[in-house]
Amino acid sequence: MLETVVRFFQDGGPFMYPIAAVLVIGLAIALERFLFLGSVRRRNRRIFEKGLLPLLHKRDYRRAMKAASNSNSDIAAIIGAGVGRLLNNQRREDIEYAMEEGLMEVLPRLEKRTQYLATLANVATLLGLLGTIIGLIAAFTAVANADPSQKATLLSESISVAMNTTAFGLMSAIPLLMFHALLQTRTNEIVDSFEMAGVKLLNIISDQAAEPAAA
């Protein structure tokens, strides 16, 4: 199996090497992003569900603000921005705007380098096509000067080698596109969790405001 892969790689010509470099870079980015987003999701869930949310339900906003300030998680920064406005007796709209601003500050870190995967997938595909075209040009040039009895064999072999670069380019691009889609989905899930946390804080504030009126 390994010998087949090595032979396939060697038969593709010089364009196989830049395609392989693009694939390695893309896989490194995908691995780093998966690890980062997984760490962010676990840390945010732990901080919010076990730390901030119980304090918010108790309406102990000062301790919640202190806990948010002591945490380096993204969700703590967003909720802390809203609780800070709440402690200053600002309007619900101001609290919501503060959390939206916090989300806008966090979002670039979540999406960092993810878009590169789509670009690298396109680059891998284009490099494969370019390698094939250049290989075909070289093949037809060689066939033109070859012995007539060997032209058919030489042409078929040259085309087969040239097509290897397209195949390898597609083999590199497809997983990179899949990783890009998975990372986008995971990022959106984290953003949705931030928005849900903000909604929970606003609902707690609304319930608190409604209690005196009901009494």
N, C-alpha and C positions, 0 to 999 in steps of 0.2 A: 504493500500500500504506500509506504513512504517513498519507495523507489519510483512508483508511478507519479506521485505528486512532484518529486524532484525533477523527473524527466519532463513532465508537463510544464513546470516552471522554466526549465532550461530551454525547452523548445519554443517558448513564446517570444524569445528575443529580448533586447535591452529594455523594452517598455514594461516588462514584468517587474522590474526593480522599483521604479517610481510608484507603480500601482501597489506593490507590497508595502512600500513606505507609507502611502496614504492609508492603507488598511491598518497598519500598526498604530499610526497616530490616532485614527478614529477609534480603535478598540481601547487605547489608553484613555482617551477622553471619556468614552462610554463607561469604562470601569470606574474612573474617578467620580463621575457624576452619579452613578448608581450608589456608590459608597457614601457620597456626600448627602444625597437626598434621603437615603435610608437613615443616616445619622440624624438629619434634621427632623425627619418624621418621628423617630423614636424619642428624641429629646423633647420636642414640642408636646407630644402626647403625655409624656411623663410630667412635665412642668405644669401643663394646663390642668389635666385631670386630677392629679394628686396634690398639686400645690395651689394654683390660682383659683380654679373653679370652686372648691370647698369654701375658700375665703370670700369669694364673690357671693355665694349663696348665703353665707352668714352676714353679708354686707359689711364685712370688716375691710373696708376699702384701703385703709392706711396700711394694714399688714399686707394686703394684696399688692399695693404700690411698692412696698419695701421688697417683697418677694420678687416682683418683676424687675426692680432695679438691680437686685443681686444676681439675677439670672442673665446668661448671655444667649438665651434662645430667642429666635425670631418672634415667636408668638408672645413671649413676655414683653418684648419691645412694643408690639402692636397693642396689646391689652394695657400695658403701662401707660401708653400715650392717651388712651381713652380714660383710664382711671385718674390720670393726672388732671385732665380737664374736668372730670366729675368732682374731684376734691376741691377744685376752684369754683365750684357751683356754676359751671357753664351749661349752656343749653345742650339738649340732646343732639341737635344738628352739629354743634361744635365738637362733641365727643365723637360722633360718627366721622366727621372730617379728619379729626386727629388720627383715628385708626386707619382711615383710607390713606392718609399720608404715610403712616408707618408701613402699610402694606406696599406702597409704591417704592419705599426705600429698600424693602426686603426682596422684592421681586427680581431685580437684576442679579442678585446673588444666586437665586434659585435657577435662573435661566442661563447663567453664565456658561459659555462654551457649548451648550446644547445645540445651538443653530449650526455650529461648525460641522456637525455630523452630516446634515443634509448637503452642505457644500462639498464635503469630502466625498460623499457618495457620488455626486455629480462629476467631480474631478476624476474619480476612479473610472466611471463609465466613459468619460471623454478621452481619458488616456488610453483606455482599451480600444476605442474606435480609432484613435489616431495611430496607435501601434499597428492595428490591422491595415489601415489605409497605406501607411508607409511600407508595411510588409508586402502588400499586394503590388505596390509600385516597384519595389525591388524584385519581386518574383517575376513580373511581366518583363522587366528589363533584362533579367537573367535568361528568361525563356527565349527572348528575341535573339540572343546570341548563342543559344545552345544548339546542339545537334538535333535535327528534326526527329530522329527516332527516340530521343529522350525528352522531348518537349512536354508530352502529356504527363509523364511520371514526375518530372521536375515541377511542373505547374501545380499538380495536385498536392505534392508534398509542401510546396511553398505556401499555397493557400491554407492548408491545414495548420501550418506553423503560425501564419498571420492571424488566423481566427482564434488562436489560443489567447491572445491579448484581450480580445473582446470578451471571451468567456471569463477570463480571470477578473477583468474589470467589473463585470456583472456580479460575479461571485463575491467581490469585495463590496460593491455598492448595496446589494440587497440586505445583508445583515446590518450595515450602517444605517440604512433607512429604517429598519425595524427597531434598532436601538434608539434612534431619534424619536420614533413614535412612542415607544415605551417611556422614555424620559419625559416627553411632553405630557403624557398621561399622568405620570407620577408627580410632576410639577403642578399640574392642575389640581390633583387631589390635595396636595399640601396647601395650595392657595385656597381651595374650598374649605379646608379645615380652619384656616385663618378667618375667613369670612363667617364661618359658623360660630367660632369663638366670639367674634365681634357681635354677632346677632344675640348670642346668649347674654353678653354683658348688657346690651341695650334692652333686652327683655327683662332682665333683673331690675334695671333702673326703672323701667315702665311699671313693673309690679310694685316697686317701692313707692312710686309716685301715686299709684292708684289706691294704696292702702289707706292713707289719711282721708281721701275722698270717700271711700267706702265706709270708714268709721264715722 
